[in-house]
């Protein structure tokens, strides 16, 4: 007997906007990762940010973020559950760097504000998706032939 119902439900507008949001953040994470790699190999900052020239705190932070941001980018682009988790680790690293240790890493208020805004928009999307799923579960469906 063939199924008369589609196996995949149609995506809603909120779902589509959420995927677009995740992919936009994925592109920005990939850009951050490229910036850290360019700094570490001496391509940017006139070679002053090369790995062998950095202090120990910068070595740890820059190498960690050079790995975390591209991995977060992949997870966000594929819209898998671990993507936002890795993004939180990377963003948390930058928040620790620029927010709690500005004497070591300098101050970057724009990064702090942008990470906060992304987190807030993400939470709003998750709340909207939860409310939508809750509303759809309350709908009555009749499976009569």
N, C-alpha and C positions, 0 to 999 in steps of 0.2 A: 504494500500500500504506500502510495506517495504522500509525502507531507504536503498539506495544503497551506502551511504557514511558512513564511520565510525564516531561515535559520538565523539571519542577522537582522536585528531591528534597525530601522532607519535612524541615522544620526540627527540629533536635534540641533538647532541653531547654537545653543550654549555649548554643546559638544564640539561642534565645528570651530567655534571661536576659541574654545579652550585648547584645541589642537594647534590652531594658528598661534596662539599665545606661547605655547610650549616650544613651538618651532622657532619663533622669534627669539626667545630666550636661549635656545640651542645655538642659534647663529652668534649671539653675543658671547656665549660661553666659549665657543670655538675661537672667536676673535681674542678673548682674554687669554686663552691657552696659547695662541700664536704669539701674542705679545710677550708672554713669559718665556717661551722658547727662544724668541728672537733676542731677548735680553740675555738669556743664559749662554747662548752660543756667540754673543758679541756682535750680532747684526744690528741691534739698536743701541741707543745711548752712546754712540761713538765708541763702542767696545768697553765702556766703563762698567757695564753690568754683567760682564763675563763671569761664569761660575767660579773660576779660580781667583777672581779679584774680589768676590763678595765676602762679607763678614758671615760668621756662622749662622746667626738668625736669618739673614737673607738667603743663605744657601738652603736652609731647611724650608723656609716659606716659599721661595720661588720654585724649587724643584717639586714640592708638593702640589702647588697650584698649577704648575705646568703639566702635571699628570691629571689632576682632578678636573680641571675645566674641560679638556677635550672628552674625558669619559662622561662627565655630566652632559656635555653637548650631545653625545651619541644617545644616551639614555633619554634625554628630553626629546630629541628628534624622533626616536622610535616610539615615543609615548609609553615607555615601560615604567613599571612602578619604582624601580631603583633610580631612575633619572633625577627626580626631584630630591631624593635622599642624597645623592652625590652632589647635587647643586647646593644643598644646605651645608654640606661639609666644606665645599669650596668657598661659598659666600661667608660661612662662619669663619673660615681662615682669614679671609680679607677683613672681616669685621674685627677680628682679634688684632690683626696687624695694624689697621689704621684707626680703630676706635680705642682699643685698650693699650696699645703700645706705640703711640705716635712718636715718642722720643727715640725709638729704634728704627721705625719704618717710615716715619713722616706722617703727614696728615693728608687724607684723601676723602673729604666730605662727600664728594659726588658719588664715589663708590658705595659709601655707607647709605646714602639716601636712595640710590638706585636699587641696592639689594633689599632695603626695607620696602620700597614700593613694589618690587617684584613679588616679595613674600606676601604683601597685603593683597595684591591682585590675585595671586594664586589661591589664597585662602577664600577670597570672595567667589572665585570660580568653583572651588570645591564645595562651598556652601550651596551655591546655586545648583550644582549638579546633584548634590544630596537631596535638596528640596524637590528637584524635578523627578528624581527616581522615586522619592517617597510619594509624590503626587501620582505617578504612573502606577505604583503598586496598589493604590486605592481605587483605581478604575476597575469597574466590573467588566470582565470579558466573558463572552458566551462562545463556547466551542461546539455549537451545534452544527450538524452538516447542512 
